[in-house]
Amino acid sequence: MRTLRLIGQGLSDTLESLLPFTLLTLAWWVCLFLVIPAPAATVTIAAMADPRRAADRPDWREALRAVRHNLWRGWEVVLLPLPFVAVLLANLSFYGGRAERWDVLVPLWTLLLLFALAVALYAVAVAGLTDVTAWSATKRATLLVVRRPGQALVVAVVVLFVVAAGAALVVPLVMFVPALTAAIVNRVVLDGLGLPVLDPLAPTDERLVEEQRRATASRFGP
């Protein structure tokens, strides 16, 4: 239930910031086609979708600075898990569907691929949410997956479903699916790292005290 609640919060973050998230996604697609800034833009979209900044979303100048800052760091974050993912994909494409003894390993390779996807998603989120090195981001992401493997699998499956649904409908994939994915993974990673997310609509302590006094006060006067 906790994982589903975090995923729901990610969906809510996207709906509340649909316009800026859509603009971020369109800018991300431009960077993706340019190839070189693509990893930096991926880390940046995670940073821009930080729910801790819901009340004060970063502006475009800050987003451009983040892309420049993450230009090489983004490539490091993407390339670190790439060999493991490449080996798993090669094994699945070569042995999948063949009537050989290696067929028994296909479910294991599929499971490991989902875990690798979760590590990659978490690493990008950690890099976007914290100012750590690419190696530290990957290490923290791996620890989060190891500590909560069930949650990691659910997140990976949900992300794949969201991407598949967006690709089938085309428009959602182009408009906001990358930002939606970042918002969901951000919520899970922040929870795993123990970093609190304050609700900007939550009443302050002074307001709570005032409401308690108002509730206990007699409606007919003192």
Order of alpha helices (4+ residues) and beta strands (2+ residues): alpha-alpha-alpha-alpha-alpha-alpha-alpha-alpha-alpha-alpha-alpha-alpha
